[in-house]
Amino acid sequence: MFSEWGANKLAGIAKTMATGGVTVYPVMLMGIDFASESDAYSAGFQLGVWTATAYKYP
């Protein structure tokens, strides 16, 4: 998962799978070619926010 759309899509899949007793965990994928450490931090933080707000895991 590497975007807000992906986080929301995975959240829907996770909710569906949870009804059958299967837990789905996100894996965050992103490149490593950032111009600075600050850019890398900002991108990672934003991806984390999208993941955390898409679905509240029990």
C-alpha positions in Angstrom: 0.0 0.0 0.0 1.5 3.3 -1.0 -1.4 5.9 -1.2 -4.5 7.2 0.5 -6.6 5.3 -2.1 -4.7 2.1 -1.3 -5.2 2.6 2.4 -8.9 3.0 2.0 -9.2 0.0 -0.4 -7.2 -2.2 2.0 -9.4 -1.1 4.9 -12.5 -2.3 3.0 -10.8 -5.6 2.3 -9.8 -5.9 5.9 -13.3 -5.3 7.1 -14.7 -7.9 4.8 -12.1 -10.5 5.8 -12.6 -9.7 9.5 -16.2 -11.0 9.3 -14.7 -14.4 8.4 -12.1 -14.2 11.3 -9.1 -13.2 9.1 -7.0 -10.2 10.2 -5.4 -8.2 7.4 -2.4 -6.0 8.3 -1.2 -3.2 6.0 2.3 -3.2 4.6 3.5 0.3 3.7 5.5 0.5 0.5 7.4 3.6 -0.6 10.5 4.5 -2.5 13.8 5.5 -0.9 14.9 8.2 -3.3 14.0 11.3 -1.4 15.9 14.6 -1.7 16.3 14.9 2.1 15.7 13.2 5.3 12.9 15.7 6.0 11.2 14.8 2.7 11.4 11.1 3.6 10.0 11.7 7.1 7.1 13.7 5.7 6.2 11.1 3.1 6.4 8.3 5.7 4.4 10.3 8.2 1.7 11.0 5.7 1.5 7.3 4.6 1.2 6.4 8.3 -1.7 8.9 8.8 -3.6 7.5 5.8 -3.1 4.0 7.1 -4.2 4.8 10.6 -7.2 6.8 9.7 -8.5 4.3 7.0 -9.4 1.6 9.4 -9.3 1.3 13.2 -7.9 -2.2 13.9 -9.4 -3.9 16.9 
